[in-house]
Every structure is written in C-alpha cells, then in structure tokens.
Amino acid sequence: LAVIPKGSQDMVASIIRTIFAQPDREHIEKQFREVTTMLGRSHPKVAAMLVDAQPDLLTFAGFPRRHWRQIWSTNPLERVNKEIKRRTDIVGVFPNAAALLRLAGSVLIEQHDEWEAGERRYFSEASMLELTTMNSPIEVLDEAVILPELAAA
C-alpha cells in the first residue's frame, strides 16, 4: 500500500482481499487474474508486485480448505514471540548473546514438540492425514484418482 495514494488505499486493499474470499483454488486463481488486470490499469506497480508474489500469495490454496484459516493466522507466531518475551523478561540480563540464543532456541524447540505431538496440535492428525492423502494418490484409472483410504475400503 506504500506505492498507492492515501485516497485509494482502502479501495485497493478491498479489491485484493476479494482474492482470498473465494471458495476454491480455481476461483482464487481466476479472481487473482481479474484483480491484477483491473489494478494493472490504475495501479501498475501494485499489479506487478502481485504478479511477482503470486506463488507466495496463493500457496495456501494448495492445502485443504479447513487449513486456510490457520495458515492465514499470525496467532501462533504471536504466541511464540510472547512466550520468548516472557522468558527473557524473567531472566532480565543475559551474560552474553549465546545465552539468549540458547533460551530462545529452547523455547522454540518446546513449541515445535508441542505442535508436532502434543495434545494441543495446531493441525490435528486427521487434518494432516487429509493433506497427505490429498497430495499422494495411489493410482490413476480412466482420469479418476483413487485415494489410499478409498482403496482400502
């Protein structure tokens, strides 16, 4: 938004948000093309930035829809940062930079373990299985994809 005049920032932001309000990957990509075409006329720098960032912006669409909200959220990152801040505030003064890195590293390791195998996983085992299944079809017969859980049934 830094390259857009103040009066147009809300409108441009609203237009860009329409990309993320689509129900599936096909519609997201179609809306992305429409938005970049529309912005290309009025704000070519913004359109060029969006096109350059397309792979990063639309990566979330390759995941199951129920993962999207969690992918968009910055809550886990904020929670980890808050925990690191809390722990460093308790210590107060560190003798050297290595001590700070050890503490922050141990907090990150704990968080990783909790997310990976703890009871409060960020993505449940079922949703991760859905992701794994979605990305690894067993075989293709007459254009139909047979998924592992269907083959076993």
N, C-alpha and C positions, 0 to 999 in steps of 0.2 A: 504493500500500500504506500510505501515511501515514494514511489515514482508517479503516484496519482494525485491530482489536485484534491484538496480537502473536501470540496463540494461533491466530488464523485466517489469518494472512498466507500461510503455506505452502500451505494448502488453496485459498485464493482464487487465488494465483499459479498453482497446478497446473490449476485449472479454466480460467483464462484461456488458459494455454498450449495447451489442447486445441483452441482455435480455429485455431491455426497448424499443427497436426498433421494437418490434413485434406488430401485429395489434390487437390481442385479447388475452383474458385470457388463452385459450387453448395453443396457440403458445408461450405465455410468459412462462407458466409452463414447456412446452417441452424444450424450449431454456434454461431455468434455469437448468433443469436436465442435458442437454448436457454440459453446461458450468461447472457445478460442477464436472461432470465426467472428463472432459478434464483437469480442474485445479487440480483435485484430484491426477492426475499422476505427474504433475510438481510442484504444489504448494499446498500440502495437508492442510496447515494451513489456506490458503485463502478459499479453498473449505469448510473446516469445519466451518469457520466463516460465509460463505454464507448460508450454510445449517441451522446453528443456527439462522440466521437472516431472513430466508425465509418468515415467516409470516409478518414481518415488511416490508421487501423489496417489497413484491408482493401485499400488501394491496390495492394499487392504482388500481389494475386490477379488483377489485370488484365494481368499480364506472363506470359510463358511460364514454365512450372514450373521449367525449368532455371535461370532467373534468380533464383528466390526466395532461395536460399542467399546469393547475392551481395548482394541487396537487404537482407536481414536483417543482414548482417555490418557491423560497425563497423571492420573491419580497414583499409580504405582511408583512412578518416578518421584513425585512429590513426597510420598510416604517414605521412600528410601532416603531422600535428602533430609527429611525432618528427623529420621532416626539417627543419621550420621551427625547432624547438628546437635541433637540431644546428647549423644555420647561424647562428642568433643567438648560440649559445654561442661559436662561433669568433670572431665579431666582438667580443663582450664588451660594450662600452659604445657606444651609438649617440649621435651628436651631437644628434639631435632625433627626434621621433616620425615625421616624414616619411621619414627614412632607414630606420627599422624597417618602415614600411609598404611602402616600395619593395622591401626584401629579401623580406618575406613575400609580397608580390604576385608577385615574380618566381618564387619557389618554386611558388606556385600555378599560374602560367602554364605553367611547365615541366611540372608534374604533369598539367595539362589536356592539353597537347600529347601527352604520353606515353600517356595513357589514350585519347585520340582516334585517334592514328595510329601510335603506337609498336608495337614488337614485343610488348610486354607489356600489351596492351589488357586492360582489366578485363572487358569483354564482347567476345567475338570478333565478327568481321564476320558470320559465319554466324548467330550467335545474334541479332545486331541485325537481320539480314535477316528472320529468323523473326518478330521483333517487328514490323517494318514490314509484313510480309506479313499477319500476324495482324490488324493494325489497318486494312488497306486492301483489302477485297475488290473485285474488278473489277466483277462484276455478280451479280445475284440472279436465278436461274431456278427457278421452282417450289420456293421455300423452300430451295434448295441454293445455297451460296455457292461461286463459282468463284474461286479464288485465282490471282494472276498467274503463279506458277510452273507451275500446272496448265494454265492457258490456253495457255501457250507450248508445252506438251508435245504 
